[in-house]
Amino acid sequence: MISDVLPRAQVFLSKPPASGSTASRPMIGLKSTLNVIDNSGALIVECVNVLKNKVNNGWGSVGDEIVCVVKSARPVSAATQASVTAVKVRRGDVRRAVIVRTKKPVRRPDGRFVRFDDNAAVLLNNKREMLGTRIGGVVNADLKLKGWGKIAAVAPKVRSKNPLVVHENPETSAKQAI
């Protein structure tokens, strides 16, 4: 079942639980590692720079664009290099990405906090389009507000503004079931 594989999103009605690292942890900055949840071939990336973010003093949150280095990628074999679904990135490549999930609790206007189990990103090409064709996990609904509606549309699940509701995209759910 797909919900067993997807990372959890936690919802709090007041303050998030006070654990030593969660309360003081900034969002995404220099040297932060993120999981890649698209099918571009990258598995783990490391943030090198947060782009156009003067308000948060260089820290990125959901919907912000970053420059990252691919630290881990799927291996490439000679047989798959000629195929259409070939791996598009290699270890050491410098790419742009957009942050889609963060561990840091984000406060909603109604007073609730939402956080995810991991930090995750989706890789972009030079035209700011998705490098992969599929997304394999939950994304935050704030992406739509920040101009990344295409990513939210492709994702199988979107954590909505009401954190108790998860919207499934019926088109992507049907494709993954096949």
Contacts in CASP RR format, 6 or more apart in sequence:
PFRMAT RR
TARGET T0000
AUTHOR 0000-0000-0000
METHOD contacts of the structure
MODEL  1
MISDVLPRAQVFLSKPPASGSTASRPMIGLKSTLNVIDNSGALIVECVNV
LKNKVNNGWGSVGDEIVCVVKSARPVSAATQASVTAVKVRRGDVRRAVIV
RTKKPVRRPDGRFVRFDDNAAVLLNNKREMLGTRIGGVVNADLKLKGWGK
IAAVAPKVRSKNPLVVHENPETSAKQAI
2 156 0 8 1.000
2 173 0 8 1.000
2 176 0 8 1.000
5 137 0 8 1.000
6 136 0 8 1.000
6 137 0 8 1.000
6 138 0 8 1.000
6 156 0 8 1.000
6 157 0 8 1.000
7 101 0 8 1.000
7 116 0 8 1.000
7 117 0 8 1.000
7 118 0 8 1.000
7 120 0 8 1.000
7 137 0 8 1.000
7 138 0 8 1.000
8 116 0 8 1.000
8 117 0 8 1.000
9 114 0 8 1.000
9 115 0 8 1.000
9 116 0 8 1.000
9 117 0 8 1.000
9 138 0 8 1.000
9 159 0 8 1.000
9 163 0 8 1.000
9 166 0 8 1.000
10 114 0 8 1.000
10 115 0 8 1.000
10 116 0 8 1.000
10 117 0 8 1.000
11 112 0 8 1.000
11 113 0 8 1.000
11 114 0 8 1.000
11 163 0 8 1.000
11 164 0 8 1.000
12 105 0 8 1.000
12 112 0 8 1.000
12 113 0 8 1.000
13 111 0 8 1.000
13 112 0 8 1.000
14 111 0 8 1.000
14 113 0 8 1.000
15 113 0 8 1.000
16 22 0 8 1.000
16 23 0 8 1.000
16 105 0 8 1.000
16 113 0 8 1.000
16 115 0 8 1.000
22 103 0 8 1.000
22 104 0 8 1.000
22 105 0 8 1.000
22 115 0 8 1.000
25 103 0 8 1.000
25 104 0 8 1.000
26 59 0 8 1.000
26 104 0 8 1.000
27 56 0 8 1.000
27 59 0 8 1.000
27 60 0 8 1.000
27 61 0 8 1.000
27 99 0 8 1.000
27 102 0 8 1.000
27 104 0 8 1.000
28 34 0 8 1.000
28 47 0 8 1.000
28 50 0 8 1.000
28 59 0 8 1.000
28 60 0 8 1.000
28 61 0 8 1.000
28 64 0 8 1.000
28 66 0 8 1.000
28 99 0 8 1.000
28 102 0 8 1.000
28 119 0 8 1.000
29 47 0 8 1.000
29 50 0 8 1.000
29 58 0 8 1.000
29 59 0 8 1.000
29 60 0 8 1.000
29 66 0 8 1.000
30 47 0 8 1.000
30 48 0 8 1.000
30 49 0 8 1.000
31 46 0 8 1.000
31 47 0 8 1.000
32 46 0 8 1.000
32 47 0 8 1.000
32 119 0 8 1.000
33 44 0 8 1.000
33 45 0 8 1.000
33 46 0 8 1.000
33 47 0 8 1.000
33 71 0 8 1.000
33 119 0 8 1.000
34 44 0 8 1.000
34 45 0 8 1.000
34 46 0 8 1.000
34 47 0 8 1.000
34 68 0 8 1.000
34 97 0 8 1.000
34 99 0 8 1.000
34 118 0 8 1.000
34 119 0 8 1.000
34 120 0 8 1.000
34 121 0 8 1.000
35 43 0 8 1.000
35 44 0 8 1.000
35 118 0 8 1.000
35 119 0 8 1.000
35 120 0 8 1.000
35 121 0 8 1.000
36 42 0 8 1.000
36 43 0 8 1.000
36 44 0 8 1.000
36 45 0 8 1.000
36 97 0 8 1.000
36 120 0 8 1.000
36 121 0 8 1.000
36 122 0 8 1.000
36 123 0 8 1.000
37 100 0 8 1.000
37 101 0 8 1.000
37 120 0 8 1.000
37 121 0 8 1.000
37 122 0 8 1.000
37 135 0 8 1.000
37 136 0 8 1.000
37 137 0 8 1.000
37 139 0 8 1.000
38 122 0 8 1.000
38 123 0 8 1.000
38 130 0 8 1.000
38 131 0 8 1.000
38 132 0 8 1.000
38 133 0 8 1.000
38 134 0 8 1.000
38 135 0 8 1.000
38 136 0 8 1.000
39 85 0 8 1.000
39 132 0 8 1.000
39 133 0 8 1.000
39 134 0 8 1.000
39 136 0 8 1.000
40 87 0 8 1.000
40 88 0 8 1.000
40 89 0 8 1.000
40 123 0 8 1.000
40 131 0 8 1.000
40 132 0 8 1.000
41 73 0 8 1.000
41 74 0 8 1.000
41 87 0 8 1.000
41 88 0 8 1.000
41 89 0 8 1.000
42 70 0 8 1.000
42 72 0 8 1.000
42 73 0 8 1.000
42 74 0 8 1.000
42 89 0 8 1.000
42 93 0 8 1.000
42 95 0 8 1.000
42 123 0 8 1.000
43 72 0 8 1.000
43 73 0 8 1.000
43 74 0 8 1.000
44 70 0 8 1.000
44 71 0 8 1.000
44 72 0 8 1.000
45 68 0 8 1.000
45 69 0 8 1.000
45 70 0 8 1.000
45 71 0 8 1.000
45 95 0 8 1.000
45 97 0 8 1.000
45 121 0 8 1.000
45 123 0 8 1.000
46 68 0 8 1.000
46 69 0 8 1.000
46 71 0 8 1.000
47 66 0 8 1.000
47 67 0 8 1.000
47 68 0 8 1.000
48 66 0 8 1.000
48 67 0 8 1.000
48 68 0 8 1.000
48 69 0 8 1.000
48 94 0 8 1.000
49 66 0 8 1.000
49 67 0 8 1.000
50 56 0 8 1.000
50 58 0 8 1.000
50 59 0 8 1.000
50 60 0 8 1.000
50 64 0 8 1.000
50 65 0 8 1.000
50 66 0 8 1.000
51 64 0 8 1.000
51 65 0 8 1.000
51 66 0 8 1.000
51 67 0 8 1.000
51 96 0 8 1.000
52 64 0 8 1.000
52 65 0 8 1.000
53 59 0 8 1.000
53 60 0 8 1.000
53 64 0 8 1.000
60 66 0 8 1.000
60 99 0 8 1.000
61 99 0 8 1.000
61 102 0 8 1.000
61 104 0 8 1.000
61 106 0 8 1.000
62 99 0 8 1.000
62 100 0 8 1.000
62 101 0 8 1.000
62 102 0 8 1.000
62 106 0 8 1.000
62 140 0 8 1.000
62 142 0 8 1.000
62 143 0 8 1.000
62 146 0 8 1.000
63 98 0 8 1.000
63 99 0 8 1.000
63 100 0 8 1.000
63 140 0 8 1.000
63 142 0 8 1.000
63 143 0 8 1.000
63 146 0 8 1.000
63 147 0 8 1.000
63 148 0 8 1.000
64 98 0 8 1.000
64 99 0 8 1.000
64 146 0 8 1.000
65 96 0 8 1.000
65 97 0 8 1.000
65 98 0 8 1.000
65 124 0 8 1.000
65 128 0 8 1.000
66 96 0 8 1.000
66 97 0 8 1.000
66 98 0 8 1.000
66 99 0 8 1.000
66 121 0 8 1.000
67 94 0 8 1.000
67 95 0 8 1.000
67 96 0 8 1.000
67 97 0 8 1.000
68 94 0 8 1.000
68 95 0 8 1.000
68 96 0 8 1.000
68 97 0 8 1.000
68 121 0 8 1.000
69 92 0 8 1.000
69 93 0 8 1.000
69 94 0 8 1.000
69 95 0 8 1.000
70 89 0 8 1.000
70 90 0 8 1.000
70 91 0 8 1.000
70 92 0 8 1.000
70 93 0 8 1.000
70 94 0 8 1.000
70 95 0 8 1.000
71 91 0 8 1.000
71 92 0 8 1.000
72 91 0 8 1.000
73 87 0 8 1.000
73 89 0 8 1.000
73 90 0 8 1.000
73 91 0 8 1.000
73 93 0 8 1.000
74 87 0 8 1.000
76 86 0 8 1.000
76 87 0 8 1.000
76 90 0 8 1.000
80 86 0 8 1.000
80 87 0 8 1.000
88 131 0 8 1.000
88 132 0 8 1.000
89 95 0 8 1.000
89 123 0 8 1.000
89 131 0 8 1.000
95 123 0 8 1.000
95 124 0 8 1.000
95 131 0 8 1.000
96 123 0 8 1.000
96 124 0 8 1.000
96 125 0 8 1.000
96 126 0 8 1.000
96 128 0 8 1.000
97 121 0 8 1.000
97 122 0 8 1.000
97 123 0 8 1.000
97 124 0 8 1.000
98 121 0 8 1.000
98 122 0 8 1.000
98 124 0 8 1.000
98 143 0 8 1.000
98 148 0 8 1.000
98 151 0 8 1.000
99 119 0 8 1.000
99 120 0 8 1.000
99 121 0 8 1.000
100 120 0 8 1.000
100 121 0 8 1.000
100 122 0 8 1.000
100 135 0 8 1.000
100 139 0 8 1.000
100 140 0 8 1.000
100 143 0 8 1.000
100 151 0 8 1.000
100 155 0 8 1.000
101 116 0 8 1.000
101 118 0 8 1.000
101 119 0 8 1.000
101 120 0 8 1.000
101 138 0 8 1.000
101 139 0 8 1.000
101 140 0 8 1.000
102 115 0 8 1.000
102 116 0 8 1.000
102 119 0 8 1.000
102 140 0 8 1.000
103 115 0 8 1.000
103 116 0 8 1.000
103 117 0 8 1.000
103 118 0 8 1.000
103 119 0 8 1.000
104 115 0 8 1.000
105 113 0 8 1.000
105 114 0 8 1.000
105 115 0 8 1.000
106 113 0 8 1.000
106 114 0 8 1.000
106 115 0 8 1.000
106 140 0 8 1.000
106 142 0 8 1.000
107 113 0 8 1.000
108 114 0 8 1.000
108 161 0 8 1.000
108 163 0 8 1.000
112 163 0 8 1.000
114 140 0 8 1.000
114 159 0 8 1.000
114 163 0 8 1.000
116 138 0 8 1.000
116 140 0 8 1.000
116 159 0 8 1.000
120 137 0 8 1.000
120 139 0 8 1.000
122 130 0 8 1.000
122 131 0 8 1.000
122 132 0 8 1.000
122 135 0 8 1.000
122 151 0 8 1.000
123 130 0 8 1.000
123 131 0 8 1.000
123 132 0 8 1.000
124 130 0 8 1.000
124 131 0 8 1.000
125 131 0 8 1.000
129 150 0 8 1.000
130 150 0 8 1.000
130 151 0 8 1.000
130 154 0 8 1.000
133 154 0 8 1.000
134 154 0 8 1.000
134 172 0 8 1.000
134 176 0 8 1.000
135 151 0 8 1.000
135 154 0 8 1.000
135 155 0 8 1.000
135 156 0 8 1.000
135 172 0 8 1.000
136 155 0 8 1.000
136 156 0 8 1.000
137 155 0 8 1.000
137 156 0 8 1.000
137 157 0 8 1.000
138 155 0 8 1.000
138 156 0 8 1.000
138 157 0 8 1.000
138 158 0 8 1.000
138 159 0 8 1.000
138 166 0 8 1.000
139 151 0 8 1.000
139 152 0 8 1.000
139 155 0 8 1.000
139 157 0 8 1.000
139 158 0 8 1.000
139 159 0 8 1.000
140 158 0 8 1.000
140 159 0 8 1.000
141 152 0 8 1.000
141 158 0 8 1.000
141 159 0 8 1.000
141 160 0 8 1.000
141 161 0 8 1.000
141 167 0 8 1.000
143 149 0 8 1.000
143 151 0 8 1.000
143 152 0 8 1.000
143 158 0 8 1.000
144 152 0 8 1.000
152 158 0 8 1.000
153 169 0 8 1.000
154 169 0 8 1.000
154 172 0 8 1.000
155 169 0 8 1.000
155 172 0 8 1.000
156 168 0 8 1.000
156 169 0 8 1.000
156 172 0 8 1.000
156 173 0 8 1.000
156 176 0 8 1.000
157 166 0 8 1.000
157 167 0 8 1.000
157 168 0 8 1.000
157 169 0 8 1.000
158 166 0 8 1.000
158 167 0 8 1.000
158 169 0 8 1.000
159 166 0 8 1.000
160 166 0 8 1.000
160 167 0 8 1.000
END
